[in-house]
């Protein structure tokens, strides 16, 4: 888990919590020194017990601290910066880690998560094929793996395999190397491979993806073997969604996302169908009631809210690929620039901000549907599985809004903030509060002269009215 970059030892994400712990200790030292500046008042706070009366030696220490407070604080800050630089190696991470000083509550949640939260484990005693699937799930998606592993047993295997099947499909779509004609055929036929025991991509002499995704397709026989052991009701859902998604992805390999209708349709294929499939699995598992099979509009909105957030945030990554991938619809970006890449030019900052704000305004139209869906689950593990990604999405939108960094670098919410959201999304009441908080953050960032300001204000007003109505009902 260690590598060297530019001569500095870089600790990967496996050490991120420990980095934050070190930062927390430094901050606590500074606070302690500040308290020591007035020792008698600190002592009096504990009463007159002899246990807390300072000795002459302790008074000398207090006096020394008082005289050297500025030096100690300055030293603590230097140590903090040094540790951050050594553990991050890039100044964008330095800035993010130093941001914890302004968000001490996030340090609390990081420490709480690090010391008290037990990470979900792969179920014991499962077949080797299924063990491969769970191990590969953890490799290809750390974020979704955690929430999937926390699901009840009736759902866990089905959703794990559902995710891996669609991740394999996504790997074929994302690989820009193979000919488009080959990819179209493979996407359209992929669902049929689920009925071919022993099949993997190597058997056809092909290769897609890199590292873990590549290995998933090269060893897909394990996924098929586990899939065939699922309840036929789950198999039907997975196969049907895989077929529809594959055909939808193939359609957009051969055409550009030009209109807003194209954009909606593409997001439906790659994410809305996931929401629809999950709802059907919930209904068929009996973990939730049967009405989940009949909420396609809400399920679709759940998927679109997440997918649009990812597309908005990943503009730079997608547009710099070879060839570039263009998911912002021309009908929107064409209002503000002549080419898709022109928004990276600092000279076009004003129009770039109008573009990102327009895209986020469009995404926010799904927010009320998301709350209507999230009030439905009765099972706690299902609720958290559905709620955490949605809360992360609205937090990401609030961060990206009117933020030109989206066109310059990767923009992500802080790890401490993410942990705070994970630990604070246990029920519908908490999620309502979080949606309100981030809708307020969005509202405060709206420029008066933004061409979509009125529309976004209306979406936020509708969302906040919905939140207040639901809060009064609970």
N, C-alpha and C positions, 0 to 999 in steps of 0.2 A: 504493500500500500504506500510505498514511498518512491519518489523519483526526484531527479535533480533538474532544475530549470534555471538557466542563467546563473549557475553557481550557487543558487539558494536551495536549501532543502525544502521541498514542497510536500505538505501533508495533505492527502486527498480528503474527500468528504467523510471518510470513515473517522476522521479526527476532528470534524467540525464542532461537535459538541464539546470536546475537550478544549479546543481553542476558545470557545465562548466561556468555558469554565475559568480559564486563565484570566480572560478579560474581566470576568465577574470578580475574581479575587483581587485584581488590581483596583477595581472600582471600590470594593469594600475597604481596602486599605486606605484609600483617599477619604472615604466617609468616616472611618475610624479615627484618622488623624484629625479630621475636622471636629469631631466630637471631643477629642482630647484637648482641643484649644481652650475649653472651659471646664476643667476637671471637677471643681467643686459642685457645679450644677449637675453634672453627670452622677456624682456620688450621691447628692441629695435626692436624686430621682429614685434611688434604691432604699431610702430611709436611713435611719440612724444605726442600723445593725453594725456591730464591730467588724463583721466579715467584709463590709464594703468600705471601711475607713482606710484611706491610702496611707501607706508607710512613708517615712521620710524619703526612702529610695524612690518610691513611686512618684512622689511629688517632684523630685529632681527630674525624673523622666518626663513628667508632664510639662515642667518648665522648659526642658530642652525641646520638646515637641513644639511648644508654643513659639519658641524663638526660631525654629527651623521649618515651620509649616510650609512656607512658600517653596523651599528647596525640596521638601518631600513630595509635595504635589507635582512639581515640575518633573522630578525624577520618575514618579509613577506614570506620568503621561508619556515620557520618553520610553519607558519600559513597555507600555501598552502599544505604542506605535511600532517599536522594534519587533515585538512578538507578532504583531499583526502583519508586518511586512514579510517576516520570515515564514509565516504560516500561509501567506496568500500569494506572494510573488507577483501579483498584478495589482495595480493601483485601484482598479475598479472594486476589487475585493477589499482592499484597504479601506476605501471609502465606506463600503457596506459594513465592515466590521466595526469601524469607528462609530458608525451610526447607532450601535448598541448603547453608546453612552447617552444618547438622547432618547433612548427607549429602554430604560432600565426594567420595565415590566416584562419585556421580551426576554431579558436575561433570566428573570425569575422562571418563566415558562420553559426556557431551554434547560435550566438546571433541574426543574421539576420533572421534565420529560426524561432527562438523562439518568436521574437517580431513582425515579419511581415507576416509569412506564416500561412495562415488560413487552418487548417486541413479540408480535405473533409468530408462532412456530409452525413449521410444516407438520401436518398430522403424522403421528407415529404409526408404524405398521402398515403402510400403504404399499401397493404393488410397485415394482420397479419402474414400469411405464409411467405411472402417475407421479412417482417421485421425480422422474426426469422433468415432467411437466411443471411441477411446483418449483424445482430448482431453476428451470429456464424462465419461469414467470418472474422470479426475483431478479434474474439477470436483465431481462428486457424491459422491466418496468418496476422500479423500486417503489414508486408512489402507489400505483394500483395494487401491487402485490400485498402491501401492508393492509389495505382495506379489504381485499379479497380474503386474505387469511383470517381476518376477524369475523367473517360471515359464519352463520350457523352451518352445521354439517350438511343440512338438506340442500343448501345452495352452493356451497364452497366449490365442489368439484365441477359442477356445471358451469359456473361463471369463470372459473380458472380456464377451462377448456374453450369456452366461448371467446375469452380474451385472446388466447393463443392462436386460435384459428383466424381471428380477424387481424391479429398482429402479423401473422404470416402473409395474409392477403395484402396488408398495408406495406410489407417489405417489398413485395413484387411491384406495387405501384410506385414506391419511392425510388427504386433503383433506376437511375437514369442511363445506365450502361447498355442493357439489351435493346434490340430493335422494338419499336412500338408495336409492330404487328405481332411479334412473339408475346409481348406483355398482354396485349388485348386478349389473345387466345387463352393464355394462362389464367388471367383474371376471370374470364367468363366460365372457364371449366373447373376452377379450383374447388368448388363445392362438391364436384363429383369424386374428387380424390378421397373424401371422407368415407366413401364406400369401398375403398380399395385397400384392404389390409396390407401392410408392409410398404406402402408407397412413400417415397420421399423424393425431393427434387433431384438428387443425384441419379436416381433410376432413369431420369429423362435426359441426363447429360447436361443439365443446366445449373446455373448458380445465380442466386440473388442475395443482395444485402451484404453486410459486413459483420464480423465477430459473432455476437450472440444471436442476432437475427438470422444470420447465415447458418449457424449451427442448428437453429430451430427448424429451418426448412430441410436441412440435410439429415435430420433425425426425426422427421415428421411422423414416422411410423409409430412412435411412442404416443403421440397425440391421437392418432387414429385409433390405436388399440384402447386407449382410455375412453375416447369418445364413444366407441361401440359398447362400452359397459354402462353408459349412462341410461337413465330412463328414456324410452323412445319418445316421450313427450318433449324432453329437453333436446334430443337429437333433431327432432323436427324443426324446432325453433332455430337452432344453430345452423342447420343446413339451409333453411329458407333465407335467413338473414345474410348468410355468406353468399348465396346465389345472387340476391338482389344487390348487395354491396359490390360484388365483383363486376356485375354488368354495369353498374353506375360508374365505378372507377374507370372501366374500359371506355365508357362513353366520353369521359373528360380527358382521357389520354389523347384523344383525337380532336379536341376542340378547346378553345380558350374560355376562361370564365369572363364573359363579356358583359352580360347584363346582371342586374340585381337578381333577376329570376334564376339565372345560371348559378349565381353564388348560393342562393337558397337551396337549389337542387343539389349542388355538389356537397354542401354541408349536410343535407339530408342523407345522401348516400353514405358518406364516410362517418357520420356521427349520430344523426337522427335515427338511423336504423339500429344503431347500438342501443339507444334509449328504448326503442320499441321492443327490441329483442329482450332486453333485461326485464322490462315490465311483464312480458309474456312468461319469462322464466319465474319471476316472482309469483305470478298468478298460478302457474302449474305446479309450483312446489308446495302450495298450500301454506307457505310461511306467511304470505299476505293473502288478502281476499281476492276473489275472482274479478273484481272491477279493474284490476291492473291490466287485464287483457283488453280493456276497452278505452284506454286513455292515450291513443296514438298521438293526438295533437300535443298534449302536455309532454309526453315522452320525447317527441320530436324536438320540442323547444328545449328540453333539458340538454339534448345532444348538441343542438345548434348554439346554445349559449356557451358551451365549452369549446366547440370547434372554432367559432368565430373569435373567441378570446385567444386561442392558440394561433390562429392565422394573423390576427392583429399584432400580437407580440413577436411573432417569428418572421416579420417582413424582411429584415436584413438577411437572416440565414437563408430564406427561400430565394430571395432575389439575387444572391451572390453565388448560387449553385450554377453549374455548367451542364446543360443549359439552365437559365434561370426559371424558377417556378413562380408563376403569377397567380395568386389566389385572391388578391383584392380585385373586385370587378372593375373592368374598364369604365363602366357607366359611372362609377364613383371617382376613381383616381383620375380619369380623363377631365374631370372638372377643375383639377388643380395643377396638372402638369402634362407635358407633351410625351414623356417617356416614363416607363415604370421605375427606372433607376434614378430619375432626376431628383427624387425626394431626398436622396442621400447627400446632395450638394447643400452645404450650409447657406448658400445664397438663396435657396428656395425654402428656408426655414418656415416662413409665414404660411406658405401653401402646404408644406408638409404637416404642420400642426392642424390646419383645416382638414386635411385628409384623415389623419389619425382620429380626430374628434368626430368626423363624419362616420367612420367605421365603428367607433365605440357607441355612438348614438344609435346606430342600427342594431348593434348587439343588445343594447339595453331594452329593446322592445320585447325580449323574451323573459325578462326578469320576473314579471308577475306570474307567468305560466310556471316558472320554476318553483315559486312559493306555493302555488296551487298543487303542484305535484308533491312537494316535500311535506305537506300536511297530511298526506295519505298513509305513509308507512306506519305500521304499528310495531313491527319488530325493530328493536334498537340497533342491531347490527346492519339491517337493511337501511335504516334511516341514515346512519353515519356513512355508509357506503355511498349513498346518493348525495348527502348534504355536503360532505367535505370538499369534493371537487367544485361544487357550485359556489361555495363560500370563497375558495381560492380564486375562482374565476372573477367574481365581482371585485375582489381585492386587487387582482391584476389589472382589471379595466381601470380602476381608480388610479393605480400607479401609472399606467400608460397614457391616460388622458392628458392632452396638452403637453406631452413630454417628448421632446425632440430626440431624446436618447434612443428611442425605438429605432431610429434610422441610423444610429451610430454604433450601437453595441447591444448585447443581449440584456434585456431588462427583466429582472426577476424580483419577486418580493423577498424580503430578508428571511433567512432561516428561522430566526426568532419569531418573526411575525407568522410564518407558516405553522410553526409548532403551537403558537398561541391559538391560531384558528382551528387546528386539529383538536386541541384539548378543549376548545370552547364551542364545539359543534355537536353536543351530545343529545340535544332535543330541539324541537321546533321553536320553542321560546328563545333559546340562545341564538338560533340561526336568524330569527326575525331581528334580533338586536344587531347582529353583525351586518345583515343586509342594510339596516337603517344607517349604521355607522358609515359604511362605505358609500352608500348613496349620498350621504351628507358630504363626504370627502369629494365625491364627484361634483356635486352642486357648487361647492366652494371654488372649484377650479375652472368653472365655465367662463370663458371670456365674453364680455358683453357684445363684442363685434363678431363672434363666431357665427357663420351662416346657419348652423344647425342648433344654436343655443336654445331657441324656443322649443324645438322638438324634444331635445334632451331634458329640458326643464319639465316638460309635460310628462315624459316617461318617468322621471324621478318623482314627480308629484303623485302620479298614479300609483307607483310602487309604495311610496310612503303612506298613502291613504290605505292601501291594502294591508300594510304592516300594522297600522294602528287598528284597523278593523279586526284583524286576526288576534292581536294582543288583547283587545277588549273581549273577544270571544273565549279566550283561554282562562 
